[in-house]
């Protein structure tokens, strides 16, 4: 299994408030996490960085006997608590929060969780499928049949999310399991990428099979060429 990640502040933003990390574990499985912070110039960066660090620390030092999903959940709970406490104790960080999408990928399957609108995709056999569901206003409207997917992509309130890590004392993340076959790809990304490229374009750029680093570089470059008004982060994992 292989992994590669990339992040950039984009064309418009002065600061990169996205954070990510990935790690190959001793048993060969891959852990990866992407966070997109919010809450002002300083606070957004603080939230995403704190969440990634707290998530990794908790996952790598778990309670004994936890199943994979429980281990991910425990790590996300600790990350949520860390961001929430800082947001409620530091006036300069009041109201901050962050999205979080994370995966533990093994030979047979991946376990994922998400909070907010950072996404995970499964790419295999010439097809792409979004695994996660955005916690956002426009996603709710799409689910109710009040917007099409195409309308949601250009909706003026497409960046309004309904859940964020650190906004509430208790975590409300969603969990998923994705079977994996040799050659399958998992893409984790912030909305700075998914708002710039359609699912079909994401598929096109990852279908060349010329290495994860090259794929990530192309995804970033395509977002930048379109003006990248937000920070852009992508992590690719190959089974």
C-alpha positions as CSV (number, residue, x, y, z in Angstrom):
1,X,0.0,0.0,0.0
2,X,1.2,3.5,-0.8
3,X,0.2,7.0,0.2
4,X,0.9,10.6,-0.8
5,X,-0.5,14.0,0.2
6,X,-0.3,17.6,-0.8
7,X,-1.6,20.9,0.4
8,X,-1.5,24.5,-0.9
9,X,-3.0,27.8,0.3
10,X,-4.5,28.4,-3.1
11,X,-4.6,31.6,-5.2
12,X,-6.7,33.9,-3.0
13,X,-6.1,33.0,0.7
14,X,-3.1,34.4,2.5
15,X,-2.9,31.5,4.9
16,X,-3.3,27.7,4.6
17,X,-5.9,26.6,7.1
18,X,-5.9,23.0,5.9
19,X,-3.9,20.4,7.7
20,X,-3.3,16.8,6.9
21,X,-1.2,13.8,7.9
22,X,-0.7,10.2,6.9
23,X,1.3,7.3,8.4
24,X,2.1,3.8,7.4
25,X,1.5,1.7,10.6
26,X,3.7,-1.2,11.7
27,X,1.2,-3.7,10.4
28,X,1.3,-2.1,6.9
29,X,-2.1,-0.4,7.1
30,X,-2.3,3.3,6.3
31,X,-3.8,6.0,8.5
32,X,-4.7,9.4,7.0
33,X,-6.6,12.5,8.1
34,X,-7.5,15.8,6.4
35,X,-8.9,18.8,8.3
36,X,-10.1,22.2,6.9
37,X,-10.2,24.8,9.7
38,X,-12.6,27.7,10.1
39,X,-13.1,30.6,12.4
40,X,-10.9,33.5,11.3
41,X,-7.3,33.8,10.1
42,X,-5.6,32.5,13.2
43,X,-8.3,30.3,14.6
44,X,-8.9,28.2,11.5
45,X,-5.2,27.2,11.3
46,X,-5.2,26.5,15.1
47,X,-8.3,24.3,14.8
48,X,-7.1,22.1,11.9
49,X,-3.6,21.7,13.3
50,X,-4.8,20.8,16.8
51,X,-7.3,18.4,15.4
52,X,-4.7,16.5,13.3
53,X,-2.2,16.4,16.1
54,X,-4.8,15.2,18.7
55,X,-6.3,12.7,16.3
56,X,-2.9,11.1,15.6
57,X,-1.9,11.1,19.3
58,X,-5.1,9.3,20.4
59,X,-5.1,6.8,17.5
60,X,-1.4,5.8,18.0
61,X,-1.9,5.4,21.8
62,X,-5.3,3.8,22.1
63,X,-7.1,2.0,24.9
64,X,-6.5,-1.8,24.7
65,X,-9.0,-4.0,22.9
66,X,-10.6,-1.5,20.6
67,X,-11.9,-2.5,17.2
68,X,-10.8,-0.4,14.2
69,X,-14.0,1.8,14.1
70,X,-13.8,2.3,17.9
71,X,-10.1,3.3,17.6
72,X,-11.0,5.9,14.9
73,X,-13.9,7.1,16.9
74,X,-11.8,7.5,20.1
75,X,-9.2,9.5,18.1
76,X,-11.9,11.8,16.7
77,X,-13.5,12.3,20.1
78,X,-10.2,13.4,21.5
79,X,-9.6,15.7,18.6
80,X,-13.1,17.2,19.1
81,X,-12.5,17.8,22.8
82,X,-9.2,19.5,22.2
83,X,-10.6,21.9,19.6
84,X,-13.8,22.5,21.7
85,X,-11.9,23.3,24.9
86,X,-9.5,25.7,23.1
87,X,-12.4,27.4,21.3
88,X,-14.1,28.0,24.7
89,X,-11.1,29.0,26.7
90,X,-9.2,31.2,24.3
91,X,-10.9,34.4,23.3
92,X,-8.9,34.6,20.1
93,X,-10.1,31.2,19.1
94,X,-13.8,31.6,19.9
95,X,-16.1,30.0,17.4
96,X,-13.3,28.0,15.7
97,X,-13.9,24.5,14.3
98,X,-12.7,22.2,11.6
99,X,-13.8,19.5,9.2
100,X,-12.3,16.1,9.6
101,X,-12.2,13.1,7.3
102,X,-10.0,10.2,8.2
103,X,-9.3,6.6,7.0
104,X,-7.7,3.5,8.3
105,X,-6.9,1.5,5.1
106,X,-5.9,-2.2,5.1
107,X,-5.5,-4.9,2.5
108,X,-9.2,-6.0,2.6
109,X,-11.1,-2.8,3.5
110,X,-10.9,0.7,4.8
111,X,-12.8,2.2,7.8
112,X,-13.6,5.9,7.5
113,X,-15.2,8.8,9.4
114,X,-16.1,12.3,8.5
115,X,-17.4,15.5,10.1
116,X,-18.1,18.5,7.9
117,X,-17.6,18.7,4.1
118,X,-14.1,17.3,3.5
119,X,-14.6,14.2,1.5
120,X,-13.4,10.6,0.8
121,X,-13.8,9.0,-2.6
122,X,-13.3,5.4,-3.8
123,X,-11.7,5.1,-7.3
124,X,-11.7,1.7,-9.0
125,X,-12.2,0.1,-12.4
126,X,-12.6,3.4,-14.2
127,X,-15.3,4.7,-11.8
128,X,-15.4,7.1,-8.9
129,X,-17.8,7.1,-6.0
130,X,-18.0,9.5,-3.1
131,X,-18.0,7.5,0.2
132,X,-18.8,10.2,2.6
133,X,-21.8,12.5,2.9
134,X,-21.2,16.3,3.3
135,X,-22.7,17.8,6.4
136,X,-23.7,21.0,4.6
137,X,-26.7,23.1,3.8
138,X,-26.6,22.3,0.1
139,X,-26.2,18.5,0.7
140,X,-29.4,18.6,2.9
141,X,-31.2,20.5,0.0
142,X,-30.0,17.9,-2.5
143,X,-31.2,15.0,-0.3
144,X,-34.6,16.6,0.0
145,X,-34.8,17.0,-3.8
146,X,-34.7,20.8,-3.6
147,X,-31.4,21.1,-5.5
148,X,-29.7,19.1,-8.2
149,X,-26.0,18.1,-7.8
150,X,-25.2,20.6,-10.5
151,X,-27.1,23.4,-8.8
152,X,-25.4,22.6,-5.5
153,X,-21.9,23.0,-7.0
154,X,-22.6,26.7,-7.8
155,X,-25.0,27.5,-4.9
156,X,-24.0,30.8,-3.1
157,X,-24.2,29.0,0.3
158,X,-22.4,25.8,-0.7
159,X,-19.7,26.4,1.9
160,X,-22.1,26.5,4.9
161,X,-21.6,23.4,6.9
162,X,-24.0,21.9,9.5
163,X,-21.4,20.0,11.5
164,X,-17.8,20.8,12.5
165,X,-15.3,19.3,14.9
166,X,-15.0,21.5,17.9
167,X,-18.4,23.2,17.6
168,X,-20.1,21.0,20.1
169,X,-18.9,19.1,23.2
170,X,-20.0,15.7,21.7
171,X,-18.8,14.2,18.4
172,X,-21.5,13.4,15.8
173,X,-19.3,11.9,13.0
174,X,-20.5,9.4,10.4
175,X,-18.7,6.1,9.8
176,X,-18.2,4.0,6.7
177,X,-16.6,0.8,5.6
178,X,-15.2,0.4,2.0
179,X,-14.0,-3.0,0.7
180,X,-10.7,-2.7,-1.3
181,X,-9.2,-4.6,-4.1
182,X,-5.6,-4.4,-5.5
183,X,-5.1,-1.2,-7.4
184,X,-8.0,0.7,-5.8
185,X,-7.5,4.3,-4.8
186,X,-8.9,6.3,-1.9
187,X,-8.9,10.1,-2.2
188,X,-9.3,12.3,0.8
189,X,-9.7,16.0,0.1
190,X,-10.8,19.4,1.4
191,X,-13.6,21.3,-0.4
192,X,-10.9,23.5,-1.9
193,X,-10.4,20.6,-4.3
194,X,-13.9,19.1,-4.6
195,X,-15.4,22.6,-5.3
196,X,-13.0,23.1,-8.2
197,X,-13.1,19.7,-9.9
198,X,-16.1,17.6,-10.7
199,X,-16.1,13.9,-9.8
200,X,-15.4,13.0,-13.5
201,X,-12.4,15.4,-13.5
202,X,-11.1,13.8,-10.3
203,X,-11.4,10.5,-12.0
204,X,-9.6,11.7,-15.1
205,X,-6.6,13.0,-13.1
206,X,-6.2,9.8,-11.1
207,X,-6.7,7.4,-13.9
208,X,-3.3,7.9,-15.5
209,X,-1.6,5.4,-13.1
210,X,1.7,7.4,-13.1
211,X,2.2,7.5,-9.4
212,X,0.5,9.1,-6.4
213,X,2.7,12.1,-6.2
214,X,2.1,12.9,-9.9
215,X,-1.6,12.5,-9.4
216,X,-1.7,14.8,-6.4
217,X,0.4,17.4,-8.2
218,X,-2.0,17.4,-11.2
219,X,-5.1,17.7,-9.0
220,X,-3.6,20.7,-7.2
221,X,-2.4,22.3,-10.5
222,X,-5.9,22.0,-12.0
223,X,-7.5,23.6,-9.0
224,X,-4.9,26.4,-9.1
225,X,-5.6,27.0,-12.8
226,X,-9.2,27.6,-12.0
227,X,-8.5,30.3,-9.4
228,X,-8.5,28.1,-6.2
229,X,-10.2,30.6,-4.0
230,X,-9.8,28.2,-1.0
231,X,-7.0,26.1,0.4
232,X,-6.5,22.8,-1.5
233,X,-5.6,19.5,0.1
234,X,-5.5,16.0,-1.3
235,X,-4.3,12.6,0.1
236,X,-4.2,9.6,-2.2
237,X,-3.9,6.0,-0.9
238,X,-3.4,3.0,-3.3
239,X,-4.2,-0.5,-2.3
